[in-house]
Amino acid sequence: MKIGTDGVLLGAWTSIENRPFSILDIGAGTGILSLMLAQRCPSEIIDAIEIDDDAYEQCVDNFEASPWGDRLFCYHASLEEFTEEIDDKYDLIISNPPFYSEDYKTDDKQRDMARFQDAMPLDYLIESVSKLLSEEGIFSVIIPFKEQEKLIKQALNSKLYPNKITHVKGNSTSEIKRSLIEFSFQPTANNSARDDIKTEVLTIELSRHDYTKEYINLTKDFYLNM
């Protein structure tokens, strides 16, 4: 599977200010988020979960071929299986979850599993994160903008509060396409009052393949030609 802009954005945007000792990548695909975080910080444990057979094999190969292979491990399991069996808590959980079935489905079941919510319902993602996240940890996720309010509502039901949000636009005239959201168990005056959550806007391009300074500064450490 190709590396998409969403994964690169999330891996670069996610905060490591809390110096996480342990990281969990839910729905790892071929491992891009885990690899980016291994590059960015010295976390001792970086675990990944991937249910698809081919993606799992690619993820393991990519981990073993990287300079950080001794810190990376991928579990071939569903999120449900993993959550039931693992007692550990993670300081940072990151996920680029499946997209949404209301758009369309193809005849490629493997691609559909990667892209659509059927494979990992958001409510179950939030429930699992609430069990796996350490008390001081953070959960970082990218979702379609139209799902933002639904996700925040579900997260609040599990005592996960939004700390910051970045809205992503393709260009200055396009609609908001994605929401990058960071959650934690730590309630504050701002994240408890929904209208006061710190929100920024990131625009990717000025024109086709002419990237904004903000996007370049965020992602340049992960592209060979940026």
Secondary structure, 3 states (H helix, E strand, C coil): CCCCHHHHHHHHHCCCCCCCCEEEEECCCCCHHHHHHHHHCCCCEEEEEECCHHHHHHHHHHHHHCCCHHHEEEEECCHHHHHHHCCCCEEEEEECCCECCCCCCCCCHHHHHHHEHHHCCHHHHHHHHHHHEEEEEEEEEEEEHHHHHHHHHHHHHCCCEEEEEEEEECCCCCCEEEEEEEEECCCCHHHHCHHHCEEEEEECEEECCEECHHHHHHHHHHCCCC
